[in-house]
């Protein structure tokens, strides 16, 4: 938990590399696994050439949290969350998709 919260309290809070943001998401899912077991899977598709792209810090965590909150299957099936990053015409494109009920 400290590894997720530590960046929030840094003086230079604002931006972070995609690699660091994805690392934070994986730690967040790890924490959730203690609550939900193996019912949540996070798949990340981050091309190596985009790992050092800079984005606002913790911008993806609330979106992934929303997937978990609204996507959980009532019958206990695994919730799969896919985060994909690409670049088109110099713009960074990030998509977050889940296969949940919501």
Secondary structure by P-SEA (a helix, b strand, c coil): cccccccccccccccccaaaaaaaaaaaaaaaaaaccccbbbbbbccccccccccccccaaaaaaaaaaccccccccbbbbbbbbbccccbbbbbbbbcccc
